[in-house]
Amino acid sequence: MKKEKDENLIAQNKKARHDYFIKDTYEAGIALTGTEIKSVRARRINLRDGYVQIINSSAFLENVHISEYKQGNRYNHEPLRSRRLLLHKKEINRLAKAQAERGIALFL
């Protein structure tokens, strides 16, 4: 059973779990373009320096590198662009409040 779980895992930030105390975790979707999806499926993603920033009641994924798709030609994406996280408004408000009051950092 554990092998199936590891096969479905595309990327993980092991350094964040080692360097920081994890208080709470959330599961969120990411709004990606077509070539980004193909690169992620090929496991060409680096979450090491990624973090979450909340702007105008929306959560954005910053500083995550998704390599360009080799066959993407002119429709290829920018590797370090901001990507919107798909979370419920209640979750975003809870994260924004915690970040403002206690100075909590939001990492991947």
Secondary structure as UniProt FT lines:
FT   HELIX           2..8
FT   HELIX           14..19
FT   STRAND          29..30
FT   HELIX           34..41
FT   TURN            42..43
FT   STRAND          45..46
FT   TURN            48..49
FT   STRAND          51..55
FT   TURN            56..57
FT   STRAND          58..62
FT   STRAND          65..66
FT   TURN            70..71
FT   HELIX           73..75
FT   TURN            79..80
FT   STRAND          83..86
FT   HELIX           89..102
//
